[in-house]
Structures are given as structure tokens and as C-alpha cells.
Amino acid sequence: MSIFADSIMKEKTVLITGGATGLGKEMAIRFGKLGARIGIVSRNKENLEKTVTQLSAMGIKIAYDVCDVRDPSQIAASVSNLEKVLGPFNVLVNNAAGNFISRTEQLSPKAFDTVIGIVLQGSSYFSLEMGKRWINSGMNGTILNIVATYAWTGSAYVVPSAVSKAGVLALTQSLAVEWGPRGIRSVAIAPGPIPTEGAWNNLIPDTSFEEIMKNRNPMMRLGKPDDLADLATFLISDAASYINGAVVTIDGGEWLKGAGQFNMLSGMPESLWDLMKTRRNK
């Protein structure tokens, strides 16, 4: 049962990066069921088409555009294409991400470039594109960024992601001050581990690690997509209109118990490191 009024999002038009799968798709469903018009972008056209077909069947007004968030020209074109169908956006959710576990000395510069490009540059480029449109038109807007608890602490074995998420955290707080007077809020969510197929394949080397992650959490469980969708709904709603520059942690208290989400991999056997390297190279 939803705690939100059925029409709480009826005045919202939301653009979600990485919105075809995982947590991005979960947010799209939640926002759409509450009345929002939804635009999603991704590099994978097949996933986009499947999600649009599925959500349209639920009665959700949704459109997609293929876009590489690392390319500012593609971003500008995608926003324009989607606005022709949905109207001007007033919410941006920077959700697109790339991450995998690896010993840092085994990473190539290309691996760093890929993660930093998607997470940090993609979030920055999309925020800049939307911010300019809102400022030029005099519209109010909200930016919701998805960061991580290790944005504050860092974490071993996910260094490109930690670097990128720290940058997005700084982006959130910086734009909150600079663009707040223009009617643009910037907020963020720092989730703990929430299983999704894509993320889990890159981050969990063995099912036994799920139990380790549960046991290191004060609430003795992993997060659920609904947990994040509920929080995201509140933060982009008008009920949160005075929240600006805040980063809300949703991890059951995990990072308080043991900062650095993947630090525990120091004891992982060599065979599992080899397995993760094989997955990364596919």
C-alpha cells in the first residue's frame, strides 16, 4: 500500500537517466503510477522499448530516447526529443551508473574513464543541460542525484565509483547553493546495497557475500527497491520543497557500523578475484 496520495506527481514531468532497468525503472514505475509523465534514457534501445511497453500497459505516460550520458550533444538532443512528446521537464533524476569490484592496480585507465564518464560527467552534463533550460525559461526544477554512502568515506575495490560519487555529492551541494535562488533544488540519496540484476552481477562475487552484507547491517537485511522509490518520491515532491542540498542515507545504518562498503573484500579468495575479472572482460 502506498503512503502517497494517488495524484501527488500529477504536475511532475520526470527525466530519469538509466531509467530502463534496475532502480531507475523502479522509480519510473512509482512516479508514473502517482501521475507523473516519465522520460527515460539509456544506451540500450532494447531495454528502453521493453520498459516503455510495460509501463504504458500500466497507464503510465512514458517516452524514451537512446542517449549516452557521456556525450553532451546527445543529452541536448534527447531532452529536446522527449520534451516534444511529454512537455518540459521539471525533475531530473541522475541515476545512470557504472560500477564493478576490482583491485585498483588491475584497472586500466579506460575502466576509470568509463565509470567517471557515466557517473560524474553524465550527472554533471545532464544537470547543466537541464539547469540552463530551467534558468532560461524561468522554471523551477528539482535535481535528484543517486550517490553512495562511500561518497563520504571512500571504499576499497570500487575506487572509480567512489571518486565519481564523491564528485556527484559535491555537485549536489554546490548547485543547491548556486541555483537555489533560481528556484532549482538539488538533493541526493545515498543507498546501501539494494539488489538489482545488473548491479549484483558486477558487485557480488558469490551468493555467500549476500549473507555477509546482511550480517554487517544493523537491520540484518538488504534494501528493497521500494525503499528507495518511497524516499525518491518524497524528495522530488512538493512536500520536500524546503529540502535543498541534503543527502539522505538509506542503508539500515550499514555505513555507521562499517564505513567503506566493499572494504571487507580484503579477505576474498584469489579464485573469486579471477571470476570477477572474467566477468569484467566479457
N, C-alpha and C positions, 0 to 999 in steps of 0.2 A: 504494500500500500504506500503510495506516495504521500509525503508530508506537505507537498506543494499544491497550491490551487491549480486547477487544470489549465487556466489561461495565463499563468504567470509570465510566460515567454511570448505572448501574442504580439508584442511590439518589438521583438528582437529578430534581427537577421544576423545569423552567426556564421562566420567562416572558420572552419577547423582544418588545420594542416595535419596530414597523416590521419584523415578522418574516415578512411575506408576500412580500417581494421583496428583491433585492439581497443584501447581506452578511448581513442578518438571516435571510433564507431559507437562505443557505449555512450559517450557524451552526445553524439549526434542523435541517437535514439531518444535519450532522455529529454534533451532540449526540444526536439521535434514533437514529441508526444505532449509537451506542455505548450505548444503553439508556435514555436519559433520556425522561421524559414532557415534552411540549412544549406550552406555551400561547403563542399569538401574538395580537397585537392590531395594528390598523391602522384607518384611517378608511375604507378601500376594501374593501367586502364582497366584491366580485367577485374581487379578488386573494387575499383570505383563503380563500375557498372553493376556488379553484384550487390553492392551496398545500396545504391540508388534504387535498384529494382525492389530490394527487400523493404527499404524504408518507405518507398512510395506506396507499397501494398498496405502499409500501416496507416496511410492517410497523411504522411508527412510530406510537406513541400520541400523538395531537395533537388539540388543540381550539383554536377561535378565538373571539374576541369583537370586535365593532366598537367602537372606542374612539378618541376624540380625546384625546390625551395632555395637551392644554392644559386639560382640564376635570377637576378633582379628583373630582367626583361620578361622572363616567363611569369614572374609574380605579377607584374603590372598587367600583362595580357590576361592572366587568369582572373584577377579581380574584376577587370572590365567585362570579361565574358560572363562571369557569374552575376554581376550586377544587372546585366541586361535581362536576365531571367528572374532574379529574386528581388531586385531593387538594392539600394545602398545598404552596405553592412554597417551595423553599429556595435558588433562584438567580433573580436579576433581571438581565437584560441591557438596559441603556438604549441602544438602537440607533437609535431613530427620529430622523430628521434632516431638515432642510430647508436648502438652500444653492443659490446661484447667483452667477455673477460679474456685477459691475456697478460702474460708477463710483459711489462713495458719494454724491456730490452729486445723483445721479439717483434715489436711493432715496426712497420715501415712508416716513412713519412706520409705515404698515401693513406694509411689507416687513420692517422691523426687528421689528415685533411678531410677525409670523408665524414668523420664524426663531428669535427668542429664546423665543417661546412653545413651539415644538416641542422645541427642543434643551435650553435651560436650564430653563425652567419644567417641561416634561414630565419631564425626568430628575429634577428635584427633587421634583415631586409623586409620581412613581412610587416613588422611594426612600423618601419619607416614609410612603406608604401601606404599603409592604412592611416597612419598619423598625418601624413601630408594631405590625404584626401579629406579627412575629418576637419583639419585646420582650415583648409582652403574653402570648404563648404560651410563652416561654422557648426558642424555637427558635434554632438557629444559621442564619446565612444568608450569602450572598455577593452583592455587587453588582458587576457588570462594566459600566463605562461606556466608550463609544466616543467618544474625543475627537479631536484632530488635532495634528500637530506644531506648527502655528501657535498652539496654545493658549498656548505659552510666548513666542513671538516676535511674534505678530500677523501679519497678512498683508493687503496692499492688495487691494482689489477683492472681498473676501469679509468685509467688516467685521462684519456682523451675526453671521455664523458664528464669526468669531474671538472676538468678545465672548462669545458663548454657550459655546463650547468652553473658553475660559479659566475661565468660571464653573463648568462641569462638572468641570474639573480641580481647582478649589478645593473643590468639593463632595466629590470623591473623597477628597482628603487630609484634609479636615475630619472627615468621617464615619468615616474609618479610625481616628482618634484617639478620637472620642467614642463610637462604637459598638463598637470593638474589644473592650472589656471585656465587652460584651454578647454576644460570640460572632458578631459580624457583620463580615465582611471587606469592604473596598471597594478595588477595583483598577480599572485602566483600560488601554486600548490606544490608542496614537496611531498610526494608519496613515498611510502616504503614499498616493499615487494608486493605487487599485485599481479597474480599470474595471468598472462595472456600468451597465446601460442608463439607469436614472434619473439617476444622478449624472453620467454622462458627457454626457448631453444638456444639462444645466444648467451644466456646468463647462468643457466643451471646445468652443470655438467653431469649430474646424476640425481636420480629421484631421492636419494638419501639426503641430499642437501636441502630438500624441502623441509624435512623434519628438523634439521639443524636450524633453519631460518625460523621455523615456528617456535622452537625451544628457546631461541635467543630473544624472542619478543615477549614483553611483559604480558600481553594479552593471549599469548600461546596460539596465535593463528596468523595466517596471511591475510592481506587485504582482499576485498572483493571489488570488482568494477563498480558496483552500485555505490560503494562507499565514496569513491572519487566522484562519480556522477552527481551524487547528492550535494557534495561540497561545491563542485563546479557550478551547479545550478544556482546555489545561493550567491556565490561570489559574482556572477555576471548579472544577477537580478537587481532590480531597483531597491530591494531590501538591503543591499550592501553598498548603497550609493556613497556612504561616508568612509568606506574602506579603500584606502589608496596606498600603494607601496608595501602592503603587508604580504608576507609569505606564510601560508598556513600549512603546517606539517600534519600529515595524516598517515601515521605508521604504527599506531598502537603503542607508541613510546619506545620503539626499537632503537632509534639513534641515541636516546638518552642512556639506554642500557649498554650500548656498544657502538661508539661512533665509527664511521668508515664501513659501509655496508658489506664490502667484499674483503675486508682485511683478514677474515677467518680462512681465506683460501691459501694462506701461507703453508698450511699443512696438507694441501691437496696432493694426492699421489701423482707421480710422473705420467702414468698411463692416462689419467684424466686430462692432464695438460695436453697430451698428444691428441686426445679425442677432440678437445675444443679447437686445437689448431687445424685439425682436419675439417671441422665444420666451417671454420672461418674462411678456409681456402676454397670452399665449394663455389 
